[in-house]
Amino acid sequence: MPSEKILEQKKQVVGELTETLNNACAGVVVDYKGTSVADDTKLRKELREAGVKYEVVKNTLLRLAAKNVGLDGLCEVLEGTTAIATSADDYVAAARIIGKFAETHKNFSVKSGFLDKDVIGLDKIESLAKLPSREVLLATVCNVFNAPISAFARAIQAIVDKKGEAAPAPAEA
């Protein structure tokens, strides 16, 4: 039987995991078995720069935290080595970075994920991974809004230019 001190530490870890899952809008659970330290360091750096929290977790502790926040569907995949990447404000960052990493590393695989407190399958995670970044999406939306205004401005300019050509030139004295 574990000592009181170890039990308290585990309760604290479950509490922290519960809070992380509760505050996250999206997350991806992975099997990192066979990943080298150098590759793991590169992955962690890229995730950190994108504002994604990545941590290796014990399956039992993550299972308890997942049940605390209503993500019971994650419990089915909690076997072997497990790490979780969560994001508090970007829905696609974790899936995009993890998906790209998994494509180039054979031993690294995605187990499951969640989006707004709903467990999602691998097909949805792959779809999220293919979405462009938030900045690219915002730029695209701005361009869509800007296009009609630009077309209107060009049309007005063409009308003004056309009227300027049609007007008779002033007579010289």
Backbone as CSV, one residue per row, in Angstrom:
resi,resn,N_x,N_y,N_z,CA_x,CA_y,CA_z,C_x,C_y,C_z
1,MET,0.852,-1.180,0.000,0.000,0.000,0.000,0.901,1.247,0.000
2,PRO,0.587,2.225,-0.850,1.433,3.418,-0.920,1.333,4.251,0.355
3,SER,2.417,4.944,0.620,2.437,5.779,1.814,1.522,6.979,1.631
4,GLU,1.226,7.620,2.729,0.349,8.799,2.720,0.930,9.910,1.840
5,LYS,2.243,10.060,1.898,2.925,11.104,1.137,2.781,10.869,-0.370
6,ILE,2.982,9.638,-0.792,2.869,9.293,-2.223,1.426,9.445,-2.683
7,LEU,0.487,9.038,-1.844,-0.925,9.177,-2.176,-1.302,10.644,-2.374
8,GLU,-0.778,11.513,-1.521,-1.042,12.959,-1.653,-0.443,13.512,-2.945
9,GLN,0.765,13.048,-3.287,1.398,13.492,-4.534,0.558,13.078,-5.746
10,LYS,0.051,11.868,-5.719,-0.769,11.380,-6.826,-2.080,12.158,-6.922
11,LYS,-2.673,12.466,-5.784,-3.900,13.269,-5.777,-3.634,14.650,-6.348
12,GLN,-2.479,15.209,-6.026,-2.111,16.524,-6.553,-1.930,16.464,-8.075
13,VAL,-1.284,15.408,-8.575,-1.082,15.249,-10.015,-2.427,15.102,-10.720
14,VAL,-3.325,14.299,-10.156,-4.661,14.132,-10.736,-5.391,15.472,-10.743
15,GLY,-5.274,16.242,-9.681,-5.903,17.564,-9.620,-5.369,18.497,-10.701
16,GLU,-4.047,18.487,-10.893,-3.436,19.328,-11.930,-3.869,18.883,-13.326
17,LEU,-3.893,17.565,-13.545,-4.348,17.045,-14.841,-5.809,17.389,-15.090
18,THR,-6.615,17.282,-14.061,-8.034,17.625,-14.178,-8.184,19.085,-14.565
19,GLU,-7.427,19.957,-13.928,-7.479,21.386,-14.248,-7.012,21.647,-15.678
20,THR,-5.944,20.978,-16.090,-5.430,21.136,-17.459,-6.486,20.715,-18.476
21,LEU,-7.101,19.553,-18.259,-8.129,19.071,-19.180,-9.353,19.982,-19.177
22,ASN,-9.701,20.489,-18.020,-10.859,21.368,-17.888,-10.658,22.690,-18.624
23,ASN,-9.431,23.213,-18.606,-9.132,24.497,-19.240,-8.796,24.376,-20.720
24,ALA,-8.589,23.166,-21.206,-8.176,22.966,-22.595,-9.383,22.938,-23.536
25,CYS,-9.217,23.569,-24.692,-10.266,23.485,-25.715,-10.031,22.276,-26.609
26,ALA,-8.788,21.801,-26.668,-8.452,20.646,-27.508,-7.243,19.930,-26.933
27,GLY,-7.153,18.639,-27.233,-6.021,17.860,-26.778,-5.843,16.608,-27.605
28,VAL,-4.616,16.097,-27.593,-4.289,14.887,-28.342,-3.504,13.963,-27.419
29,VAL,-3.920,12.698,-27.356,-3.242,11.684,-26.557,-2.402,10.838,-27.510
30,VAL,-1.113,10.645,-27.161,-0.194,9.945,-28.061,0.554,8.828,-27.355
31,ASP,1.078,7.914,-28.166,1.992,6.870,-27.714,3.366,7.289,-28.223
32,TYR,4.266,7.622,-27.322,5.567,8.166,-27.698,6.678,7.125,-27.691
33,LYS,6.344,5.849,-27.531,7.323,4.773,-27.405,8.321,4.807,-28.567
34,GLY,9.606,4.740,-28.249,10.640,4.683,-29.270,11.094,6.034,-29.787
35,THR,10.587,7.118,-29.234,10.990,8.455,-29.668,12.319,8.808,-29.007
36,SER,13.271,9.272,-29.801,14.577,9.628,-29.239,14.479,10.919,-28.437
37,VAL,15.437,11.141,-27.573,15.460,12.338,-26.740,15.569,13.585,-27.626
38,ALA,16.398,13.511,-28.667,16.566,14.661,-29.565,15.252,14.998,-30.265
39,ASP,14.557,13.973,-30.769,13.269,14.208,-31.448,12.228,14.737,-30.471
40,ASP,12.212,14.161,-29.268,11.259,14.603,-28.250,11.514,16.061,-27.869
41,THR,12.767,16.438,-27.771,13.115,17.820,-27.432,12.642,18.781,-28.517
42,LYS,12.832,18.409,-29.784,12.370,19.249,-30.902,10.846,19.387,-30.874
43,LEU,10.155,18.265,-30.632,8.694,18.284,-30.569,8.218,19.183,-29.431
44,ARG,8.805,19.032,-28.265,8.412,19.846,-27.111,8.634,21.335,-27.382
45,LYS,9.731,21.674,-28.024,10.039,23.071,-28.332,8.984,23.654,-29.273
46,GLU,8.653,22.891,-30.332,7.646,23.363,-31.286,6.276,23.521,-30.636
47,LEU,5.906,22.571,-29.785,4.627,22.651,-29.083,4.597,23.838,-28.124
48,ARG,5.683,24.042,-27.397,5.767,25.147,-26.445,5.643,26.489,-27.157
49,GLU,6.305,26.624,-28.319,6.230,27.872,-29.092,4.814,28.150,-29.588
50,ALA,4.033,27.088,-29.793,2.649,27.236,-30.252,1.675,27.385,-29.083
51,GLY,2.182,27.377,-27.851,1.306,27.523,-26.686,0.611,26.242,-26.283
52,VAL,1.180,25.101,-26.674,0.594,23.803,-26.358,1.370,23.171,-25.208
53,LYS,0.639,22.669,-24.218,1.252,22.007,-23.068,1.373,20.521,-23.386
54,TYR,2.571,19.976,-23.229,2.831,18.564,-23.544,3.460,17.912,-22.333
55,GLU,2.892,16.799,-21.890,3.461,16.108,-20.741,3.232,14.607,-20.817
56,VAL,4.213,13.875,-20.334,4.106,12.428,-20.204,3.322,12.162,-18.931
57,VAL,2.352,11.253,-19.021,1.489,10.984,-17.869,1.330,9.486,-17.643
58,LYS,1.020,9.148,-16.401,0.699,7.759,-16.085,-0.756,7.516,-16.481
59,ASN,-0.988,6.370,-17.087,-2.329,6.043,-17.572,-3.384,6.099,-16.473
60,THR,-3.068,5.573,-15.306,-4.036,5.545,-14.204,-4.428,6.951,-13.774
61,LEU,-3.435,7.841,-13.690,-3.713,9.209,-13.248,-4.503,9.978,-14.304
62,LEU,-4.144,9.775,-15.583,-4.899,10.435,-16.658,-6.317,9.884,-16.734
63,ARG,-6.483,8.604,-16.483,-7.825,7.992,-16.483,-8.709,8.658,-15.413
64,LEU,-8.161,8.860,-14.226,-8.921,9.505,-13.153,-9.271,10.950,-13.508
65,ALA,-8.304,11.675,-14.062,-8.546,13.071,-14.445,-9.568,13.160,-15.574
66,ALA,-9.473,12.256,-16.546,-10.423,12.254,-17.672,-11.843,11.999,-17.166
67,LYS,-11.986,11.089,-16.231,-13.315,10.814,-15.663,-13.841,12.020,-14.888
68,ASN,-12.936,12.755,-14.254,-13.346,13.948,-13.495,-13.962,15.022,-14.383
69,VAL,-13.522,15.110,-15.632,-14.023,16.161,-16.525,-14.992,15.628,-17.585
70,GLY,-15.349,14.361,-17.495,-16.336,13.807,-18.422,-15.771,13.331,-19.747
71,LEU,-14.478,13.051,-19.791,-13.856,12.532,-21.011,-13.603,11.030,-20.863
72,ASP,-14.631,10.303,-20.488,-14.500,8.869,-20.244,-14.034,8.099,-21.473
73,GLY,-14.329,8.592,-22.654,-13.930,7.920,-23.892,-12.427,7.817,-24.065
74,LEU,-11.676,8.679,-23.412,-10.211,8.612,-23.499,-9.663,7.386,-22.776
75,CYS,-10.393,6.905,-21.798,-9.914,5.796,-20.969,-9.655,4.529,-21.781
76,GLU,-10.348,4.362,-22.889,-10.212,3.162,-23.712,-8.825,3.018,-24.327
77,VAL,-8.129,4.125,-24.560,-6.837,4.085,-25.248,-5.654,4.234,-24.309
78,LEU,-5.893,4.282,-23.016,-4.814,4.532,-22.064,-4.085,3.244,-21.707
79,GLU,-3.209,2.836,-22.608,-2.355,1.671,-22.428,-0.976,2.012,-22.959
80,GLY,0.048,1.372,-22.437,1.408,1.610,-22.914,1.901,2.987,-22.507
81,THR,2.840,3.505,-23.287,3.381,4.833,-22.988,2.392,5.892,-23.448
82,THR,2.160,6.891,-22.615,1.156,7.907,-22.925,1.675,9.301,-22.613
83,ALA,1.419,10.204,-23.549,1.671,11.623,-23.340,0.445,12.362,-23.858
84,ILE,0.236,13.567,-23.350,-0.922,14.349,-23.788,-0.476,15.771,-24.110
85,ALA,-0.991,16.261,-25.234,-0.732,17.642,-25.658,-2.062,18.383,-25.593
86,THR,-2.113,19.475,-24.827,-3.354,20.232,-24.674,-3.129,21.699,-25.002
87,SER,-4.178,22.317,-25.515,-4.124,23.741,-25.840,-5.342,24.425,-25.246
88,ALA,-5.113,25.558,-24.618,-6.197,26.283,-23.972,-6.951,27.191,-24.931
89,ASP,-6.320,27.604,-26.040,-6.990,28.576,-26.910,-6.891,28.291,-28.406
90,ASP,-6.085,27.351,-28.835,-5.944,27.042,-30.261,-6.442,25.620,-30.506
91,TYR,-7.504,25.508,-31.283,-8.134,24.209,-31.511,-7.301,23.268,-32.375
92,VAL,-6.450,23.791,-33.236,-5.744,22.933,-34.188,-4.248,22.789,-33.937
93,ALA,-3.661,23.613,-33.094,-2.202,23.604,-32.929,-1.672,22.240,-32.503
94,ALA,-2.242,21.655,-31.468,-1.755,20.363,-30.970,-1.896,19.285,-32.047
95,ALA,-3.052,19.204,-32.681,-3.279,18.184,-33.703,-2.350,18.382,-34.898
96,ARG,-2.143,19.629,-35.308,-1.303,19.918,-36.476,0.154,19.523,-36.208
97,ILE,0.685,19.930,-35.067,2.091,19.653,-34.757,2.310,18.166,-34.488
98,ILE,1.427,17.564,-33.699,1.537,16.131,-33.390,1.354,15.306,-34.663
99,GLY,0.383,15.678,-35.497,0.139,14.948,-36.751,1.344,14.982,-37.676
100,LYS,1.946,16.157,-37.800,3.136,16.306,-38.650,4.289,15.464,-38.099
101,PHE,4.454,15.475,-36.786,5.518,14.701,-36.150,5.277,13.201,-36.341
102,ALA,4.029,12.753,-36.185,3.701,11.332,-36.307,3.938,10.816,-37.726
103,GLU,3.773,11.681,-38.737,4.007,11.267,-40.126,5.468,10.906,-40.381
104,THR,6.361,11.580,-39.692,7.790,11.375,-39.945,8.461,10.438,-38.931
105,HIS,7.737,10.000,-37.922,8.299,9.117,-36.902,7.411,7.885,-36.758
106,LYS,7.924,6.737,-37.173,7.133,5.501,-37.224,6.639,5.029,-35.856
107,ASN,7.464,5.170,-34.836,7.089,4.655,-33.506,6.108,5.560,-32.771
108,PHE,6.023,6.797,-33.161,5.161,7.789,-32.505,3.769,7.692,-33.128
109,SER,2.734,7.522,-32.313,1.391,7.398,-32.892,0.350,8.126,-32.042
110,VAL,-0.679,8.584,-32.726,-1.789,9.267,-32.065,-2.775,8.205,-31.589
111,LYS,-3.206,8.303,-30.341,-4.168,7.355,-29.781,-5.591,7.885,-29.876
112,SER,-5.792,9.125,-29.444,-7.125,9.717,-29.401,-6.971,11.210,-29.144
113,GLY,-8.100,11.870,-28.980,-8.061,13.290,-28.677,-9.423,13.778,-28.230
114,PHE,-9.492,15.061,-27.939,-10.766,15.655,-27.556,-10.829,17.079,-28.065
115,LEU,-12.059,17.537,-28.232,-12.340,18.876,-28.721,-13.567,19.373,-27.978
116,ASP,-13.420,20.442,-27.217,-14.527,20.996,-26.433,-15.247,19.934,-25.608
117,LYS,-14.493,19.193,-24.837,-15.013,18.178,-23.906,-15.697,16.996,-24.596
118,ASP,-15.465,16.822,-25.911,-15.967,15.657,-26.646,-14.785,14.858,-27.160
119,VAL,-14.773,13.565,-26.896,-13.707,12.700,-27.395,-13.889,12.539,-28.898
120,ILE,-12.790,12.678,-29.637,-12.849,12.559,-31.097,-11.928,11.434,-31.554
121,GLY,-12.228,10.905,-32.731,-11.451,9.809,-33.285,-10.264,10.284,-34.099
122,LEU,-9.520,9.321,-34.585,-8.315,9.623,-35.360,-8.626,10.367,-36.653
123,ASP,-9.779,10.078,-37.268,-10.129,10.763,-38.521,-10.314,12.265,-38.306
124,LYS,-10.946,12.641,-37.214,-11.124,14.070,-36.925,-9.807,14.737,-36.552
125,ILE,-8.956,14.007,-35.845,-7.644,14.555,-35.496,-6.837,14.801,-36.767
126,GLU,-6.898,13.865,-37.708,-6.191,14.042,-38.985,-6.757,15.233,-39.754
127,SER,-8.064,15.421,-39.709,-8.685,16.573,-40.371,-8.218,17.877,-39.734
128,LEU,-8.165,17.906,-38.414,-7.672,19.098,-37.713,-6.211,19.366,-38.062
129,ALA,-5.426,18.294,-38.175,-4.002,18.438,-38.464,-3.771,19.073,-39.837
130,LYS,-4.706,18.886,-40.741,-4.551,19.424,-42.094,-5.013,20.873,-42.226
131,LEU,-5.694,21.380,-41.198,-6.132,22.777,-41.240,-4.934,23.711,-41.129
132,PRO,-4.987,24.844,-41.805,-3.894,25.812,-41.653,-3.922,26.448,-40.266
133,SER,-2.861,27.148,-39.943,-2.768,27.787,-38.635,-3.811,28.891,-38.492
134,ARG,-4.011,29.320,-37.273,-4.995,30.368,-36.965,-4.689,31.643,-37.740
135,GLU,-3.414,32.005,-37.810,-3.013,33.226,-38.511,-3.350,33.152,-39.991
136,VAL,-3.103,31.985,-40.608,-3.406,31.814,-42.030,-4.919,31.888,-42.254
137,LEU,-5.693,31.267,-41.365,-7.150,31.323,-41.487,-7.666,32.755,-41.351
138,LEU,-7.129,33.501,-40.392,-7.548,34.901,-40.211,-7.179,35.749,-41.427
139,ALA,-5.993,35.516,-41.986,-5.582,36.257,-43.177,-6.500,35.940,-44.355
140,THR,-6.906,34.695,-44.466,-7.820,34.298,-45.537,-9.172,34.991,-45.388
141,VAL,-9.682,35.030,-44.171,-10.961,35.706,-43.921,-10.849,37.191,-44.240
142,CYS,-9.753,37.813,-43.832,-9.548,39.242,-44.138,-9.506,39.483,-45.641
143,ASN,-8.847,38.598,-46.364,-8.798,38.739,-47.826,-10.177,38.605,-48.450
144,VAL,-10.981,37.695,-47.906,-12.339,37.518,-48.427,-13.166,38.782,-48.192
145,PHE,-13.031,39.374,-47.018,-13.753,40.619,-46.734,-13.212,41.786,-47.552
146,ASN,-11.935,41.785,-47.807,-11.283,42.876,-48.509,-11.562,42.838,-50.019
147,ALA,-11.799,41.671,-50.576,-11.970,41.526,-52.024,-13.111,42.377,-52.588
148,PRO,-14.319,42.373,-52.013,-15.384,43.203,-52.573,-15.068,44.704,-52.499
149,ILE,-14.425,45.121,-51.434,-14.073,46.536,-51.280,-13.052,46.926,-52.338
150,SER,-12.073,46.067,-52.563,-11.063,46.344,-53.593,-11.690,46.401,-54.974
151,ALA,-12.597,45.482,-55.263,-13.268,45.470,-56.573,-14.095,46.740,-56.754
152,PHE,-14.771,47.176,-55.704,-15.561,48.405,-55.757,-14.657,49.612,-56.023
153,ALA,-13.523,49.650,-55.330,-12.585,50.768,-55.515,-12.044,50.784,-56.937
154,ARG,-11.724,49.636,-57.502,-11.233,49.575,-58.893,-12.318,50.023,-59.864
155,ALA,-13.564,49.649,-59.611,-14.665,50.053,-60.493,-14.856,51.563,-60.456
156,ILE,-14.817,52.153,-59.288,-14.948,53.613,-59.149,-13.795,54.310,-59.870
157,GLN,-12.583,53.776,-59.684,-11.417,54.372,-60.337,-11.553,54.295,-61.854
158,ALA,-12.071,53.194,-62.372,-12.269,53.045,-63.818,-13.281,54.063,-64.324
159,ILE,-14.352,54.280,-63.576,-15.371,55.263,-63.975,-14.777,56.663,-63.988
160,VAL,-14.012,56.986,-62.960,-13.376,58.307,-62.879,-12.394,58.492,-64.031
161,ASP,-11.620,57.474,-64.339,-10.670,57.545,-65.449,-11.393,57.708,-66.777
162,LYS,-12.493,57.018,-66.931,-13.254,57.080,-68.174,-13.859,58.476,-68.365
163,LYS,-14.406,59.067,-67.313,-14.961,60.409,-67.395,-13.886,61.428,-67.705
164,GLY,-12.699,61.212,-67.152,-11.584,62.130,-67.398,-11.171,62.099,-68.852
165,GLU,-11.237,60.963,-69.506,-10.885,60.835,-70.921,-11.924,61.465,-71.820
166,ALA,-13.181,61.374,-71.428,-14.267,61.873,-72.257,-14.400,63.379,-72.221
167,ALA,-13.925,64.009,-71.186,-14.074,65.464,-71.064,-13.196,66.148,-72.096
168,PRO,-13.719,67.207,-72.747,-12.918,67.904,-73.763,-11.748,68.637,-73.088
169,ALA,-10.686,68.695,-73.821,-9.512,69.380,-73.289,-9.764,70.891,-73.313
170,PRO,-9.317,71.616,-72.331,-9.549,73.075,-72.313,-8.803,73.733,-73.494
171,ALA,-9.458,74.697,-74.108,-8.888,75.402,-75.268,-7.801,76.354,-74.787
172,GLU,-6.733,76.382,-75.591,-5.658,77.290,-75.239,-5.941,78.663,-75.786
173,ALA,-5.619,79.634,-75.082,-5.906,81.005,-75.498,-4.829,81.620,-76.322
